[in-house]
């Protein structure tokens, strides 16, 4: 699902901001370009994407994410990723606190356990934004309603 969303956003000329979590192993710092801090190739990121490297659950904490979004006049964030009830939820809460409109793509995220994903999607995310499917997002991106 994530690759289809990325491709759809690119086709619509929309911004794609990959976020990777980097946690150094005890006693070992990660260097820039280390394979452990690169986006998953299957998602289809590009070298010119504004890559955000986070060191905590949320993508806003001590990263340039807000600056990247504000500099491009972004007011709506479409969120997908892993893990639904950890990184995605932390980022969604922080985005809500910063007055971004949120679209949370249920079938383009996953949790470590199904019940954790389901709880976040059913109980937390509706309070923060619009919960929808990747098909609905892709249809909204296409002015002719096709995808």
C-alpha positions as CSV (number, residue, x, y, z in Angstrom):
1,X,0.0,0.0,0.0
2,X,2.7,2.5,0.9
3,X,4.3,2.3,-2.6
4,X,0.9,2.9,-4.3
5,X,0.4,6.0,-2.1
6,X,3.9,7.3,-2.8
7,X,3.3,6.8,-6.6
8,X,-0.1,8.4,-6.4
9,X,1.3,11.5,-4.5
10,X,4.1,11.8,-7.0
11,X,1.7,11.6,-10.0
12,X,-0.4,14.4,-8.4
13,X,2.7,16.5,-7.8
14,X,2.3,16.3,-4.0
15,X,5.1,16.3,-1.5
16,X,6.4,12.9,-0.1
17,X,8.4,13.1,3.1
18,X,9.9,9.8,4.2
19,X,10.7,9.4,7.9
20,X,13.1,6.8,9.2
21,X,13.7,5.9,12.8
22,X,17.4,5.7,13.9
23,X,18.3,4.4,17.2
24,X,22.0,3.9,17.8
25,X,23.0,0.6,19.3
26,X,24.5,0.8,22.7
27,X,28.1,2.0,22.4
28,X,27.8,2.5,18.6
29,X,26.7,5.7,16.8
30,X,25.2,5.5,13.4
31,X,26.9,7.5,10.7
32,X,25.0,9.3,7.9
33,X,24.3,6.9,5.1
34,X,24.4,3.8,7.4
35,X,22.0,1.2,5.9
36,X,20.2,1.1,9.3
37,X,19.0,4.7,8.8
38,X,17.9,4.5,5.1
39,X,14.3,4.3,4.0
40,X,13.0,0.9,2.9
41,X,13.7,0.8,-0.9
42,X,10.3,-0.8,-1.7
43,X,8.6,2.5,-0.7
44,X,10.2,4.3,-3.7
45,X,11.8,7.2,-2.0
46,X,14.0,9.5,-4.1
47,X,17.3,11.3,-3.3
48,X,15.5,14.7,-3.6
49,X,12.8,13.7,-1.0
50,X,13.2,15.6,2.3
51,X,14.3,12.7,4.4
52,X,13.4,13.1,8.1
53,X,15.5,11.1,10.6
54,X,13.9,10.7,13.9
55,X,15.4,9.4,17.2
56,X,12.2,9.2,19.2
57,X,8.7,7.8,18.5
58,X,7.3,11.0,17.0
59,X,8.6,12.5,13.7
60,X,8.3,16.1,14.9
61,X,10.5,15.9,18.0
62,X,13.9,17.5,17.4
63,X,13.6,17.1,13.6
64,X,13.2,19.6,10.7
65,X,9.8,18.1,9.8
66,X,7.7,21.1,10.8
67,X,10.1,23.4,9.0
68,X,9.9,21.3,5.8
69,X,6.1,21.3,5.9
70,X,5.7,25.0,6.8
71,X,8.2,26.1,4.1
72,X,6.0,24.4,1.5
73,X,2.7,25.7,3.0
74,X,1.5,22.2,3.9
75,X,-1.6,22.2,6.1
76,X,-2.7,18.6,5.6
77,X,-0.7,15.5,6.4
78,X,-1.5,12.0,5.1
79,X,0.0,9.5,7.5
80,X,1.0,5.9,6.9
81,X,3.7,3.8,8.5
82,X,4.9,1.5,11.2
83,X,4.0,1.0,14.0
84,X,0.4,2.3,14.1
85,X,0.2,2.7,17.9
86,X,3.7,4.0,18.4
87,X,5.4,6.1,15.7
88,X,2.3,6.8,13.7
89,X,0.2,7.7,16.7
90,X,3.0,9.8,18.3
91,X,3.4,11.7,15.0
92,X,-0.3,12.1,14.6
93,X,-0.7,13.6,18.1
94,X,2.2,16.0,17.5
95,X,0.7,17.0,14.2
96,X,-2.7,17.7,15.7
97,X,-1.1,19.8,18.4
98,X,0.5,21.9,15.6
99,X,-2.9,22.4,13.9
100,X,-2.3,20.2,10.9
101,X,-5.3,18.5,9.3
102,X,-4.7,14.7,9.4
103,X,-5.7,11.9,7.1
104,X,-4.7,8.6,8.5
105,X,-4.5,5.8,6.0
106,X,-5.6,2.7,7.9
107,X,-4.5,0.1,5.4
108,X,-1.1,1.7,4.9
109,X,0.0,1.2,8.5
110,X,0.5,-1.7,10.8
111,X,1.1,-2.4,14.4
112,X,3.2,-5.0,16.2
113,X,-0.1,-6.7,17.1
114,X,-3.4,-6.5,15.3
115,X,-5.3,-5.4,18.4
116,X,-2.9,-2.5,19.0
117,X,-3.4,-1.3,15.4
118,X,-7.2,-1.7,15.7
119,X,-7.4,0.2,19.0
120,X,-5.5,3.2,17.6
121,X,-7.5,3.2,14.4
122,X,-10.9,2.9,16.1
123,X,-10.3,4.9,19.3
124,X,-7.5,7.4,18.9
125,X,-7.2,8.4,15.3
126,X,-10.8,9.5,14.8
127,X,-10.2,12.2,17.5
128,X,-7.2,13.5,15.6
129,X,-8.3,13.4,12.0
130,X,-10.0,11.5,9.2
131,X,-9.4,7.7,9.0
132,X,-9.7,6.4,5.5
133,X,-8.3,3.8,3.0
134,X,-5.5,4.1,0.5
135,X,-8.1,3.6,-2.3
136,X,-10.0,6.7,-1.0
137,X,-6.9,8.8,-0.8
138,X,-5.8,7.8,-4.3
139,X,-9.2,8.5,-5.7
140,X,-9.1,12.0,-4.1
141,X,-5.7,12.7,-5.7
142,X,-7.0,11.9,-9.2
143,X,-9.1,14.7,-10.5
144,X,-11.0,12.2,-12.7
145,X,-11.7,9.9,-9.7
146,X,-9.7,7.0,-11.2
147,X,-7.1,4.9,-9.5
